[in-house]
């Protein structure tokens, strides 16, 4: 059976270690807001997005469609990264400013309801790698990330789990769609609680379908392809970024017994990439750093990494930093181990 990790540090020890790092982070002014930079980035992305979307509605050749859809997929990822920063308060000290960035970049453009999603995401941070309370582990329908998940399944579910190391990547084509669907379905279930999300989702569908079909006389099928295909392309891309962050890392049975510092670093894996990769990862390859300091803009997490590694080395703490290929290998090993467990 899978083992659950036990704490190494007391709450007081963990707090002292985190505060020591926090002092260095503050000393380098890495926690300062990034509103001006993000406003410039968002403005440029919106211009590129408008051009790519217009081109996707007007092209007629296969290769032109493919180029537009690939461009839209990359842009959608960048909008999602801005929404992620906004949700953690990394753009401004004012909640209203962060929420505005999040609603525009995430709900309006990508169709992922910002307020609903960030609520689930904060729960993930709080209960990271807890089987029952981490929403990112609620994927029993398609795979089993833990042995308990496999044991709960029937015959068909166990058969799927046996080959999950293969089909999980095939199903990643639906990853973006599933995230959008889960978020939108939650808004439909609670429209009063998610009133702003609901209003922005109406604007989202007006942008993607109302403008082309009603104003520009674009055939509905062309508009639908522009809506569906980029998100399908985006699925494996996002899966390759997000699944390597926690899958296969230790499980936590009692989060309350861990200090914030220890809980966050033992359940996270940083991907050590060449710097040129950071843009593709949206800075989220620095997952240990992000979980320790979620309010820091993702563009500064590389600088935070140097501080974290220094403190870990000084205190004899193992730093879980591996290459992306090694992380993919670890994920595969974990999925096979769960599949073969009795």
WOHU-V619605 format. One record per residue. N is the residue number from 0. RES is the residue in three letters. SS is DSSP state (H for helix, E for strand, C for the rest). OMEGA is omega in radians with two decimals (999 if undefined). D_FIRST is the distance of its C-alpha to the first C-alpha in Angstrom with 2 decimals. Layout:
N/RES/SS/OMEGA/D_FIRST
N/RES/SS/OMEGA/D_FIRST
This chain:
0/UNK/C/3.10/0.00
1/UNK/C/3.13/3.75
2/UNK/C/3.07/6.32
3/UNK/E/-3.08/9.54
4/UNK/C/3.06/12.72
5/UNK/C/-3.09/15.36
6/UNK/C/3.06/19.03
7/UNK/C/-3.08/21.20
8/UNK/C/3.01/24.49
9/UNK/C/3.10/26.25
10/UNK/H/-3.13/27.76
11/UNK/H/3.12/31.11
12/UNK/H/3.12/29.98
13/UNK/H/3.13/28.27
14/UNK/H/3.14/31.38
15/UNK/H/3.13/33.62
16/UNK/H/-3.14/31.83
17/UNK/H/3.14/31.96
18/UNK/H/3.10/35.59
19/UNK/H/3.07/36.54
20/UNK/H/-3.12/35.33
21/UNK/H/3.13/36.88
22/UNK/H/3.11/40.20
23/UNK/H/3.12/40.26
24/UNK/H/3.10/39.33
25/UNK/H/-3.13/42.12
26/UNK/H/3.10/44.46
27/UNK/C/3.08/44.22
28/UNK/C/-3.11/44.75
29/UNK/C/-3.10/41.66
30/UNK/C/-3.12/41.08
31/UNK/C/-3.13/44.50
32/UNK/C/-3.10/44.75
33/UNK/C/-3.02/45.16
34/UNK/H/-3.09/47.23
35/UNK/H/-3.14/50.09
36/UNK/H/-3.11/47.89
37/UNK/H/3.10/45.78
38/UNK/H/3.09/48.95
39/UNK/H/3.14/50.31
40/UNK/H/-3.13/47.12
41/UNK/H/3.13/46.90
42/UNK/H/3.13/50.58
43/UNK/H/3.14/50.27
44/UNK/H/3.13/47.24
45/UNK/H/3.09/49.11
46/UNK/H/3.12/52.08
47/UNK/H/3.14/50.02
48/UNK/H/3.12/48.12
49/UNK/H/3.13/51.42
50/UNK/H/-3.12/52.83
51/UNK/H/-3.13/49.80
52/UNK/H/3.11/49.67
53/UNK/H/3.12/53.43
54/UNK/H/-3.13/53.26
55/UNK/H/3.12/50.45
56/UNK/H/-3.00/52.80
57/UNK/H/-3.10/55.80
58/UNK/C/3.12/54.65
59/UNK/C/3.14/55.23
60/UNK/C/-3.12/53.97
61/UNK/H/-3.07/50.47
62/UNK/H/3.10/50.11
63/UNK/H/3.06/51.42
64/UNK/H/-3.11/48.94
65/UNK/H/3.13/46.09
66/UNK/H/3.13/47.24
67/UNK/H/-3.12/47.58
68/UNK/H/3.09/44.16
69/UNK/H/3.09/42.50
70/UNK/H/3.11/44.47
71/UNK/H/3.12/43.52
72/UNK/H/3.13/39.79
73/UNK/H/3.13/40.06
74/UNK/H/3.12/42.15
75/UNK/H/3.10/39.77
76/UNK/H/-3.13/37.00
77/UNK/H/3.05/39.39
78/UNK/H/3.12/40.32
79/UNK/H/3.11/36.69
80/UNK/H/3.08/36.30
81/UNK/H/3.11/39.37
82/UNK/H/3.11/37.97
83/UNK/H/3.09/34.78
84/UNK/H/-3.13/36.95
85/UNK/H/-3.12/39.10
86/UNK/H/3.11/36.24
87/UNK/C/3.12/35.29
88/UNK/C/-3.06/38.95
89/UNK/C/-3.08/39.38
90/UNK/C/-3.09/42.70
91/UNK/C/3.04/44.82
92/UNK/C/3.13/44.89
93/UNK/C/-3.12/46.24
94/UNK/H/-3.10/43.77
95/UNK/H/3.13/46.34
96/UNK/H/3.11/46.64
97/UNK/H/-3.11/42.90
98/UNK/H/3.10/42.75
99/UNK/H/3.09/45.72
100/UNK/H/-3.10/44.17
101/UNK/H/-3.12/40.91
102/UNK/H/3.14/42.71
103/UNK/H/-3.02/44.97
104/UNK/H/-3.04/42.51
105/UNK/H/-3.06/39.57
106/UNK/H/-3.08/40.90
107/UNK/H/-3.03/44.34
108/UNK/H/-3.00/43.49
109/UNK/H/-3.11/39.93
110/UNK/C/3.06/39.68
111/UNK/C/-3.02/36.48
112/UNK/C/-2.97/37.45
113/UNK/H/-3.07/37.38
114/UNK/H/-3.14/37.26
115/UNK/H/-3.08/34.57
116/UNK/H/-3.06/32.38
117/UNK/H/3.04/32.73
118/UNK/H/3.09/31.71
119/UNK/H/-3.10/28.34
120/UNK/H/3.07/28.10
121/UNK/H/3.07/28.79
122/UNK/H/3.06/25.97
123/UNK/H/3.13/23.65
124/UNK/H/-3.07/24.97
125/UNK/H/-3.05/24.63
126/UNK/C/-3.08/21.02
127/UNK/C/3.10/19.76
128/UNK/C/2.96/16.03
129/UNK/C/-2.97/15.64
130/UNK/C/-3.03/13.98
131/UNK/C/-2.97/16.76
132/UNK/C/3.06/19.70
133/UNK/C/-3.10/19.82
134/UNK/H/3.13/22.03
135/UNK/H/3.10/21.19
136/UNK/H/-3.13/17.69
137/UNK/C/-3.08/19.40
138/UNK/C/-3.05/19.53
139/UNK/C/-3.06/17.75
140/UNK/C/-3.03/20.99
141/UNK/C/3.14/20.93
142/UNK/C/3.01/17.51
143/UNK/C/3.11/13.87
144/UNK/C/3.14/12.85
145/UNK/C/3.13/9.38
146/UNK/H/3.10/7.03
147/UNK/H/3.11/8.85
148/UNK/H/3.13/11.95
149/UNK/H/-3.10/11.64
150/UNK/H/-3.13/11.17
151/UNK/C/-3.01/14.30
152/UNK/C/3.04/16.35
153/UNK/C/-3.07/18.97
154/UNK/H/-3.11/20.06
155/UNK/H/3.13/21.74
156/UNK/H/3.12/19.00
157/UNK/H/3.10/16.49
158/UNK/H/3.11/19.35
159/UNK/H/-3.13/19.91
160/UNK/H/-3.11/16.33
161/UNK/H/-3.09/16.71
162/UNK/C/-3.01/19.59
163/UNK/H/-3.13/18.69
164/UNK/H/3.10/19.20
165/UNK/H/-2.99/22.79
166/UNK/H/3.12/23.74
167/UNK/H/-3.14/22.41
168/UNK/H/3.02/25.38
169/UNK/H/3.13/27.76
170/UNK/H/3.13/26.82
171/UNK/H/3.05/27.41
172/UNK/H/3.14/31.08
173/UNK/H/-3.03/30.56
174/UNK/H/3.13/28.71
175/UNK/H/3.12/31.95
176/UNK/H/-3.11/33.17
177/UNK/H/3.13/30.08
178/UNK/H/3.11/30.34
179/UNK/H/-3.11/34.05
180/UNK/H/-3.13/33.65
181/UNK/H/-3.11/31.07
182/UNK/H/-3.12/33.36
183/UNK/H/3.12/36.54
184/UNK/H/3.12/35.18
185/UNK/H/3.10/34.22
186/UNK/H/3.11/37.79
187/UNK/H/3.13/39.26
188/UNK/H/-3.08/37.39
189/UNK/C/-3.06/38.63
190/UNK/C/-3.13/41.90
191/UNK/C/3.12/43.44
192/UNK/C/-3.10/40.52
193/UNK/C/-3.02/40.40
194/UNK/H/-3.13/44.18
195/UNK/H/3.06/44.54
196/UNK/H/-3.10/41.71
197/UNK/H/-3.14/43.45
198/UNK/H/-3.13/46.80
199/UNK/H/3.08/45.52
200/UNK/H/3.04/43.74
201/UNK/H/3.09/47.13
202/UNK/H/3.10/48.59
203/UNK/H/-3.13/45.78
204/UNK/H/3.07/46.68
205/UNK/H/3.14/50.35
206/UNK/H/-3.03/49.85
207/UNK/H/-3.08/47.95
208/UNK/H/-3.12/49.94
209/UNK/H/-3.12/52.94
210/UNK/H/-3.10/54.49
211/UNK/H/-3.00/54.33
212/UNK/H/-3.07/55.07
213/UNK/H/-3.07/57.59
214/UNK/H/-3.03/59.27
215/UNK/C/3.10/59.02
216/UNK/C/3.07/59.21
217/UNK/C/3.09/56.06
218/UNK/C/-3.10/54.81
219/UNK/H/-3.12/51.78
220/UNK/H/3.13/49.83
221/UNK/H/3.11/50.41
222/UNK/H/3.14/49.22
223/UNK/H/3.11/46.14
224/UNK/H/3.12/45.24
225/UNK/H/3.14/45.63
226/UNK/H/-2.99/43.23
227/UNK/H/-3.00/40.54
228/UNK/H/3.14/40.57
229/UNK/H/3.13/40.07
230/UNK/H/3.07/37.01
231/UNK/H/3.06/35.62
232/UNK/H/-3.08/36.32
233/UNK/H/-3.06/34.77
234/UNK/H/3.12/31.38
235/UNK/H/3.11/30.07
236/UNK/H/3.14/31.77
237/UNK/H/3.10/30.01
238/UNK/H/3.13/26.64
239/UNK/H/3.10/27.15
240/UNK/H/-2.98/27.88
241/UNK/H/-3.03/25.39
242/UNK/H/-3.12/22.16
243/UNK/H/-3.05/22.15
244/UNK/H/-3.02/22.40
245/UNK/H/-3.07/18.90
246/UNK/C/-3.12/16.66
247/UNK/C/3.08/13.92
248/UNK/C/-3.05/14.85
249/UNK/C/3.07/12.76
250/UNK/E/3.13/11.79
251/UNK/C/-3.13/14.01
252/UNK/C/-3.12/13.61
253/UNK/C/-3.12/17.18
254/UNK/H/-3.10/19.56
255/UNK/H/3.13/22.43
256/UNK/H/-3.14/21.26
257/UNK/C/2.93/21.70
258/UNK/C/3.09/25.12
259/UNK/H/-3.11/26.06
260/UNK/H/-3.05/26.44
261/UNK/H/-3.14/23.02
262/UNK/H/-3.05/21.14
263/UNK/H/-3.05/23.09
264/UNK/H/-3.10/22.96
265/UNK/H/-3.10/19.31
266/UNK/C/-3.05/18.27
267/UNK/C/3.14/21.13
268/UNK/C/3.07/22.18
269/UNK/E/3.11/25.91
270/UNK/E/-3.10/27.39
271/UNK/C/-3.07/30.16
272/UNK/C/2.83/32.87
273/UNK/C/-3.08/36.56
274/UNK/H/-3.11/38.39
275/UNK/H/3.13/39.86
276/UNK/H/-3.01/36.46
277/UNK/H/-3.14/36.25
278/UNK/H/-3.14/38.51
279/UNK/H/-3.13/36.34
280/UNK/H/-3.08/33.26
281/UNK/C/-3.11/35.34
282/UNK/C/-3.05/34.29
283/UNK/C/2.94/30.70
284/UNK/C/3.08/29.49
285/UNK/C/-2.99/29.87
286/UNK/H/3.07/26.83
287/UNK/H/-3.12/26.22
288/UNK/H/3.14/29.91
289/UNK/H/-3.12/30.02
290/UNK/H/3.09/27.29
291/UNK/H/-3.11/29.02
292/UNK/C/-3.03/32.44
293/UNK/C/-3.10/32.18
294/UNK/C/3.12/35.90
295/UNK/C/3.10/37.05
296/UNK/C/-3.07/38.47
297/UNK/H/-3.13/36.29
298/UNK/H/-3.12/39.29
299/UNK/H/-3.08/39.12
300/UNK/H/3.07/35.45
301/UNK/H/3.10/36.39
302/UNK/H/3.10/38.57
303/UNK/H/-3.11/35.86
304/UNK/H/-3.14/33.54
305/UNK/H/3.12/36.04
306/UNK/H/-3.11/36.03
307/UNK/H/-3.11/32.27
308/UNK/H/3.12/31.87
309/UNK/H/-3.12/34.71
310/UNK/H/3.10/33.21
311/UNK/H/3.14/29.73
312/UNK/H/-3.12/31.44
313/UNK/H/-3.05/33.63
314/UNK/C/3.08/30.81
315/UNK/C/-3.12/28.43
316/UNK/C/3.13/25.84
317/UNK/C/3.12/23.90
318/UNK/C/-3.08/25.15
319/UNK/C/3.11/22.84
320/UNK/E/-3.09/25.69
321/UNK/E/3.05/25.54
322/UNK/C/3.13/27.72
323/UNK/H/-3.14/27.20
324/UNK/H/3.08/26.67
325/UNK/H/3.12/23.99
326/UNK/H/3.09/22.26
327/UNK/H/3.09/22.54
328/UNK/H/3.12/21.01
329/UNK/H/3.10/18.00
330/UNK/H/3.14/17.63
331/UNK/H/3.12/17.95
332/UNK/H/-3.12/15.37
333/UNK/H/-3.13/12.78
334/UNK/H/3.09/13.97
335/UNK/H/-3.12/13.91
336/UNK/H/3.10/10.34
337/UNK/H/-3.12/9.36
338/UNK/H/-3.08/12.18
339/UNK/H/-3.12/11.27
340/UNK/C/-3.12/7.72
341/UNK/C/999/8.52
